[in-house]
Amino acid sequence: MSRKLHIEVFRYNPLDPASVPHMQSFYVEEYSSMTLFIALNIIREQQDPSLQFDFCCRAGICGSCGMVINGRPGLACHTQTRDLPDHIVLHPLPVFKLLGDLSVDTGVWFREVGRKIEAWVHTQDKAFDPRAEEKRMENELAEQIFELDRCIECGFCEVNCLSCGFTLSSRQRIVLQREISRLKQSGTDPERLSLLEKQYRYPGNQTCAGDGLCSMSCPMNINTGDLTHIIRQETLPKGSLGYKAGDFVANHFAGVKSSLRPVLSLANFGHSVLGTKVMSSITKGMHNVLGIPLWTPAMPKSYKVTSYKLQAATDMSDELQATSTMQNDSAALVACSSVARNSTADKVVYFPSCINQTMGLPKKSPVEQPLVNKMISLLQKGGYEVIFPKDIDKLCCGTIWESKGMLDIADRKAAELEAALWEASEQGKYPVLCDQSPCLHRMRETIQKMKLYEPAEFIYTFLRDKLVFTQTDRPVAVHITCSMRKMGLADTIVSLAKLCSTHVFVPEEVGCCGFAGDRGFTYPELNSYALRKLRPQIEASGITIGYSNSRTCEIGLTTNSGIPYVSIAYLVDQCTKGIDN
């Protein structure tokens, strides 16, 4: 049975002084295999011939019919109406100059990109022979060029690229890398190649977050974040000093983490003695001159998993408390992770991310317990027995090395983690929880034989029915990390927050926060630019606290929003009690 589609279209003619931006509704009878392009043609032919939208190839290879479809960029010619709800809302692509309604001018923008980098064949006064046989290129270079050549120049990636307008956008990176690859292949202009590679370093490499959000809007699924990782890999070949340093850290990870704790303690001591203003001024100067990571007041104190309270309720509803003190001994964690080993109890393998094993709370924190302690308490409130993998102080998902381009080391660390989780979960019998969504995203990409969860997803899936929620009227902000967006969990964290608060605010036009692991410490300007629209919205809404599920993102959000951001687990714990309590 066919549906009647309600298609709501943005209308505005910038050349008409009387025209005012507005939405207009049209109704179309749907039929089998209808595309959005066909629906728009029906509207223009039968209802309103003034409707403006672009098309050309109708085969998904030119990008002309790009538009925002129900909030996401898409190609009208490839979008089947059967895959959409019966209410469809259409807007023109942002970034580009609006010609009218859904029509935008991408040509001027792309031509300007080409002009800036001189993206044409440079013959150096030599006659160009189109019949000349091309020099055979290396397979790796050919694969890179093929990946870039899949780009159809639709501009969809500009919507999700956090550095668009700051340094280079995803599309600009592709244009530049196409030219660099061509020069490498031809060998015709080594001076120009050297110049482009040098000029690309900061705007193209160092200020790319590598978050991969560009692939979510790309109809060809091109991930310039992966391209950036490959470029970084080329700058750190095996045998280089940087690669050797990364390999050393991987092999001595527990010791390296231990060495970071005194650094955090020293920074906290300096903050206490000097005060925020002086500390900020001194560290900013050291960052600008020496390039050391930038300190912010959101920088946490050091933390080490040493003790926690284990709580459970008896049949008489009396609280039974047991405290276990642990040195940095993962075996002790495994042994003391529950009040009682109950074969009938629900179990979960909890892998605290390395950052949450190392970083505690900042000096002025709105919460009292480090996340690991709070997560354990929340899990036990929901009736779960917590199991820790062995040697957690040595384990890592590999994201640290992947972001630096050391992909083989990253995969090695992921394999180590998989083996430990496989053993702890009794060969996948129990779910695995990681308290950091970016880490969990990489774990899901590299570990396939276990069920893996990040905090919001685990709580919403397993604890929602085991806790009693009491909503607060306090307004709260929620930041959806790029890893959650890629895992399709954006709605999950918002729904979880709405169980806790009657006023949940998700800021508009705030995507990736730009902290990108540790990049917010080394290139804080990227973090500031990505969140430039956050603080005004927070201040206008009167919100005093925000929640997310990534420790480093929360540091950047706190620094640039004016309010503290903490894990969503704190909000859930604050607004819930156990069913038996």
N, C-alpha and C positions, 0 to 999 in steps of 0.2 A: 504494500500500500504506500503510495507516494505521500510525501510531506509537503506542507506549505512552508516555505522558508521565509523568515523575516530577516531581511538583509538591511542593516543600518549602516549608512555610508556617510563619511565625512564630506561635506560640501563647502567649498570656498574658492572663489576666483579672485586672486590677488590683483588682476588687471581691471577689475570692476569696482569702482569706489563704493558702489551701493551694496556690494557683497559682504556678508557677515559669516564668519565660520559657524557652522551648525551641523547637526546630524539629521539625515533624512532617511525615512523608512521606505523600503520597497518590499513587495511580496511576490515570490516566484514559486510556481509549482515544480517540485523536484521530480526528476526522472532518473532511471538507472544510468550510472556512469557519468552523471553530470559533474563537471568541474566548476570551480568558482569563476573561471574565465567565461565559460558558457553562460552561467547565470548573469554575469555582468553584461554580456552581450545582449541577452534577452531584455534586461532592464533598459539598455540604451536603445535597442531597436523598437521595443514595444511600449515603454513607459516614459523615458526621459532621454531624448537624443543629446542633451547637453552634458551628460555625465562624462567626465574625463578619467580615463585610465590608459595605461600603456600596455602594449603587447607587440610581439614580433614573431618569434620562431614557433611558439606554442609547443615546444618540445623540451622545455626545461634546460636549455643550454645558453640562453642569452641574458636572462635575469631581468628583462624589460618589465614584466608584469609583477614585479615585487611590490608588496604592500604589507601592512601589519594586519594580521587576521586574528581576531579575538586576542589581541595583546601580544602576538608573536609574529615575526616576519615570516613570510611564505610566498611561494609562487602561485599566482592564481591559476595558471595552466596545469599545474601538477597537484593542486589541492582538490580532492574529491569532496563534494558537499556531504556525502554519506559519512565522512569521517568527522564532521562538524555537528554541533547542536543545531537545532532549527532556528536559533537566534544567532546571527552572524554579524559581528561588528567590524567594520573596515576603516582603517586609517592609512594615510600616506606614510612612507618611510621617513623617519626623522633624519637629521644631518644634512640632507640634500635640499636644494632650492625647490620650493613648491611651485609648480606650474598651474595647478588647478585640481581640486578634488583629490583623486588618488594618484595623479601624475606628478612626478618629480623629475628634475633635471640632474641626472647622474653624469652626463657627458662632461660638463664644465669641470666638475670636481675631479674626475679621473684624468682629464687632459692636463689639469694643473699638476696633479701628482706626476704624470709622465714628463711634463716640462721641467719640474724641479730636479728630477734625477737624470734628465736627458735619456729617456728610455727608448732609444732608437739605435740602429746599427751605426757604429762609428767606424768609418773606413780608414781614417788617418791618411787621407790623400791617396789611398789606393783604390783602384777601380774594383767595385764589388761584382763578383762573378756568381750569379745565382745558380749556375750549372756546376760549380766546383763541388767536388766530393767532400763531405763533412768529415772532420777528424773524429775517429771513434772515441767515445767518452767512457769513463769508468762507470761500472754498474751502479755504485752508490750515488754518484752524481746524477745519473739518468733517473734513478728512483726519486730523488729530491725534485728534479725538474718536472717529472711527471706529476708529482703531488701538487706542485704549484700551478702547472698548466691545467689542472682540473678546475681552477677558478673561473667562473663564468662572469665575473665582474658585476655582480648584482648589488654589492654594497651592503648586504644583510649583516655582515660581521661588524660593521661600524656601530650598529645598535648596541652590541654587547661588549665592545672593546673599551676598557676603562681608560686607556691612554690616548684614545681618539681626541684630538684637539690639544693634547699636551705635548706629546712627542710624535710618535708614529701610530697609526691605526693598524689593525690586522691587514686590511687591504693594501696599505702602503708598504707594509713589511713584505707582502707577497710580490709587489711590483719590484721592489729593490732586490729581493732575493732572486727573482727571475733574471734581472740584469747581471747580478753577481755570478749566477750559474752560467749564463751565456758567455760571460767574459772568461770564466774558468775553462769552459769547453772550447772556446775559439782560440784562446791564447793570443789574441790580437792586440790587446791594450793592457799590459801588466800595470802600468802606472795608474790608469783609471780604476782597475780592479783593486789595487792597494788602497787608493783613496776612498772608494766606496766602502770597503771593508772597515776602514778606520772610522769613517763617518757614521757607519751603521751601529757601531759598538754601543754607544749610550742610548740613542733614541730607539734603536731596533731591538737590542739584546737586553741591556741592563734595566730598561724601564718596561719590559714586557713581564707581566705578572705570571704568564704561563698557565693561567687558570683554565684555558680551553673553553671558556664560555662562547667564544666566537664560533665554535663548531656546532653549538646548539641552534644557532640561527642560520647557519650555512646550509643551503640545499644540497651541497656536494660533500658535507661533513668534513671539510678541511679544518684541521686543528693547528692553528699557527703557534699554539703553546707547545705542541710536540715539535714543531719546526724549530722553535727557540731552544728546546732541550738538545736537539741534534746539533745546532750551531754551537752551543756551549760545550757539547761533547767534543767537537772538533778543536776547540781551544784548550781542552784538557786531555790530550792523548795519553795513552799508557806510557809510563816512564817520565812524564812531566812532573815537576815539583808539586803542582796542585793536585794531580791524580794520586801521587804518593801520600800526600797529606790526607786526602779523603780515604784512602785505603787504610792508613794508620788509625784514623778515627773509627772506621768500621770494625777493625780488629781489636780495638781497645775502648769500646764504646762506654762501658761502665765507668772506667777510669776518667774518660774525657768528661762525662756528665758530672762526676764528682768534682772535677777541677773547675767546673762552671759555677758550682754553688758558692765558693768563696768570692767569686767575682760579683755575683748578685748580692751577697752579704755586704761587700765593700761599697757597692753602689748605694745600698740602703742606708749604710752608716753615713756615707757622704751626704745623702739627702737629709738625714736627721740632724747632722751638724750644721750644714750650710743653708738648709732651707730650699724650697722649690725654686725660687727665682734665681738665686746664685748658682745652684746646681745645674739648672737648665742653661744658663748663660755659659758656664764653663764647659759643659759637655758639648754644647752646640759649637763652640769655638774649636774644640778638639776634633769634632766630627768634620768641620769644614776644612781644617788645616791638615789633619792626619788621616782622615777617612775612617776613624773608628766608629763603631755602631753608635747611633744617636740614643741617648738616654731620655726617657720621658717620665713624668710623675706616675704613669701607669705601670712602670717597670715593677715586676713582682719581687718579693723576697725569695730567698732560696728555700727549697723544700726537699725533704727526704722522707720516704715512707718508713716511719719508725714505730708508730703506734696508732691504734684506733680503738674505739669502743664497739663491741659486738652486742647487739641488742636483739631480743626476741620476746615474744609474748607467750606465757604459759597458758594452759587451758583455763586457768582462773583469772586470766587477763592481768596478772601481775607481771611487771617488767623484770626480766632476768638480764642482768648486765655482767659482762665479762670483759676485762681489759687485758690485752696481750701486748707486751712490749717487744718489738722486733728491731734488731739491728738491720743492716742492709742485707738481709738474708731472705732470698726468695723462697727457700724451702720452708721457712717459718711462716711466710705468708700463706703458702699452700696449706700448711697444717692447721693454721688458726683462722681460717677465712670464714668460719661459721660457728655459731654457738653449739650446735649439735649436728653431727653427721646423720641426717635422717634420709633414709633411702627413698622415702616418699616425697621429700621436699623438692620443689623446683630448684634447678641449678642453672647457674650462668657462669661462663668463663669471662672474667673481667681482665682486659689488658689496658692498664693505664698508659696513655701515650707518654713517650719519653719526655715531652715538654711538661706534662703534668706531674711526672715523677721528679722534676727538677725545679719547677717554678711554683711558688706558693701564692700568697696574696700580696697585693701592693700595700703601701703604708696606710693609705686611707681607703680601706675596702668596705663596701656595704655589707659584706658577709664575713662570717667568723671562722669558717672551716675551709681548708684547702679542698679542691675538687675531689681528690681521691677519697678522702674521708667522707665527704658529703655523698658521693656516689655509693659507697659501701653502705652508709646509713639508709639511703633511700631504697636500695635494693633489698636490704633486710626488712625494711618497713613493709615492702611488698611481699615478704615471705620467701625471698630467694636466698639460697645458699651460694656464697660467692667463692669461686675457684680461681686461683691465680696460676698462670703458666710458670714453669720453672725459669729461673734466670731472667726475670723481667727486666732487671737493670741492664742486660746486654742486648735486649731485643729492640727492634725498630722496624717499621713498615718499609723504610727505604726512601720516603719522600724527600728527606734532606739531600740525598745523593742524586736523586732524579732531577730535582730543581737545579742542581749544579751541572747537569749533563753527564754525570758518572752513572750511566744506566746499568752497566754490568754489576757495579757494587750495590746499587739499589735493589736489583733483582736477587742478589745473593742474600742481603739482609731480609728481604721478603720471604725467601725460602727458609731461612732460619726461624723466622716468626711462625710460618706455616707449620713447621715440624713441631714447635713447642705448643701451639694452639691445638693441633691435631691430637697430641698426647693428653693435654689438659681437658679437652672436650670429650675424651674417650672415643676417639675416631668420629667426631662430628655428632655425637649424641646430644650435646648441650649447645645452646646458642652462644655466640661470642659477642661481647660488647667492647667497643673501643670508645673512649670518652672524647675523641677529637674527630670531627666529621671529615676533614681533609685526609687524615691518616686512614680512616675507614674507607674512603673512596679508593685510595691506592690498594688497600688490602683486598677490596672486592675485585679490582682489576687483575690481581696477581694470585689470589687464593680462591679457588672455585669449589672446593669440596666441603666447605662448611658454611653455615648460615651466620652471616656477619651483620652487626647492627651498630648504628651510632646512637647517641643518647636519646634524642627526641623520638626516633623510630622505635627503639626498644621500649621506652616508657609508654608510648602510645599503643604499642602492640601487646605488650605483656603485663604492664603494671596498671593500665587504666582501669581494669575491672577489679583490681586488688587493692585499690586505694579509694578513699572517700575524698572527693574534691570539694573545696569551699572557695568560691570565687571571691576575689578582692575587687573593690571598686577603684583601686589605684591603677592609673593608666601605665602601660608598659610598652616599650619599643621592642621589636623583634628584628634582628638582622638575619637574613637568609644567606648562608655562605654559598660560594660558587660550587663547592663540592655537593651541597645538598641539592642545588638546582640541577646539577648533572645527574644525580641519583634519583631525581623525580620526587624529592621529599620536601619541597617547599611548602606544600599544603599541610604536611604532617606537623611541622613545628608550629605553624600558625594555629592549627586546630588544637594542638596541645596547650598553647598559650591561652587560647580562648576558654579552655576548661578551668584555667586558673584566674583569669582577669576578665572583667566585663568590658574593658577598654584596651584592645590590642591594636597597636599602631605599627604598620609596616611602611617606612618612608618611601616615597616615590623617587624614581630615577637614581636609586642607590643599588648598584649591583655588586660586583666584586669590590671588596674594601681596599684592595691594592697592597695589603701587607705582605701577602705572598710568602708565607713562611718566615724568613728572616729579612726579606727585602725591605720591610718597613723600617728596620733599624739602619740599613745601609743606604737606602734611597727613600727617605721619608717623604720626599716631595711627591712621589707616586701615590703614596697612601693619602696624603693631604688632598691631592687633586681628585682622586677617586671618591672621596667623602666630602667634597666641597659643598654639596647640596644637603648634607645631613644635619648639621648644627641648626640652621634656620628653621627646619621643620620640627626638630626636637624642642627648640625654645618656644616656637609658636604653639606647640601642643601641650606645653607645661609638664612634660614627662621628666622624671627624675632618675629612672633606671632603665637599662636595656638588657636584653638577653640574646644569646646566640649559642653556638656549640663548637667554637674553635678558640683556643686560648690566645693565639697570636692575633687573630682577627679582633678579639675583645680588647687587646692592648691598643691596637690602632683605632678602634671605634671609641674607646675611652678618651684617647688623646685628642681626637678630632671632633667629638660630639659635645663635650662639656658635661657628660653624665657618665657614670660607671656602667660598663657592660660586663656581665658574668654569664656563666653557663645556665642554660634553661633548666638544668637539674635543680638549681637553687630555688627557682620559682615554684617548681613542682613540689619540692620538699616543704616549702613554706605554706603551700595551699592544700596540703593533704595530710591525712592520718590513715593508719592501718585500719582495715575493716573491723578487726577485733578490738580496737582501742575505744 
